């Protein structure tokens, strides 16, 4: 059984405790992230005067799907989600997306980063007084890591491709200790890995938190996002409804881990993994470049449980960028209103960033493939909102001209009503194994993993459950750490 290493390093841990005491840091547990009603009243009182994105250690307690949807002083409620009507999706199936906009930084990656850093911090494996935390990413993860580092009084280095949206770099310049731009865009993960290896050999005292191989990423989504999906399903499900599955871009294979949790509750449900059609790595061992920011590709993440994936769906990036215009340009919104899309839905479409739109399109294709009806529910994840992509809209306006009513009509017909079951593959056992075997070329040949590890990942039935069961153990370490800090 594989597990996240929780070995205690006493001397480093003492220094971390002292740093936390000096900087007024109290760390939340997984249990509190799942259920904020467990957060002490004192913390909630302090949060009433703190902005959602403020660099303040109490915002660690806002690493949850249940933040009130407001920019400052918000409390907690249920999971934030949006249900998209059939008039928009073109399928009678119920498609529901949980919403990441109301996390600090506007994206759920602060949770994945927290789950990679905090176990190392409370065990003393990471020393915030001497080491730098390195956050390699194609977008939101390095933002989440830099933010978490700032809240936890750790020095940080953010790594992301130079082709990512302007908003990301402008924000990182204010938060990360250092930002490194690597060549290319979201398709160039290998260049990020190369920069990490260069830093490892630089002689600096640092620790690299690579989301593609960190099982803290998997654990947070299995435990926290999984429970959020379950809660939304319970709230939305009507008599006679059936949960059919969830969709997620593979990206770093964090979010899709929530499907593992849901499949344990609903063994007949499906997990659909999506990627860009312009870079069909899972679909056909392909490669390329695309514009669906933040999902990464041309490799299979080490933490992707491919044995539990049922469907691969490739989404045309033209669909994503054109629907972003339809959903957010005034002319596009006016067109949607004219054809009867509810005003409430139109007002919420800015909750869907690029990868979120891709996740919704994956759900539409999944619903059509399995011929789902009005009592079938698919869950998906809106990882971030258009707040992080507004510069892209300006760029498209400059490149393609003003958005017209004719454009809106064409985009709605082609990219929503016209979605079909092309570029999809329902995975057989051998297909799942083929995708798993692709890990060899990145992780064994390039990144130092072992043959024994990749074999265990496929053949050991307990491999994944070992990580899944560690949240309570880590919570005990967090509680003891906070107790010794003495501020709670």
Secondary structure, 3 states (H helix, E strand, C coil): CCCCCCCCCHHHHHHHHHHHHHCCCCCCCHHHHHCHHHCCHHHHHHHCCCECCCCCHHHHHHCCCCECCCCECCCECCCCEEEECHHHHCCCCEEEEEECCCCHHHECHHHHHHHHHHHHHHHCCCCCCCCEEEEECCCHHHHHHHHHHHHCCCEEEEEEECCCCHHHHHHHHHHCCEEEEECCCCCCHHHHHHHHHHHHCCCCCEEECCCCCCHHHHHHHHHHHHHHHHHHHHHHCCCCCEEEEEEEECCCCCCCHHHHHHHHHCCCCEEEEEEEHHHCHHHHCCCCCCCCCCCCCCCCCCCCCHHHCCEEEEECHHHHHHHHHHHHCHHHHHHHHHCCCCHHHHHHHHHCCHHHHHHHHHHHHHHHHCCCCCCEEEEEEECECHHHCHHHHHHHHHHHCCCCHHHHHHHHHHHHHCCCCCCEEECCHHHHHHHHHCHHHHHHCCCCCCHHHHHHHHHCCCHHHHHHCCHHHHHHHHHHHHHHHCCC
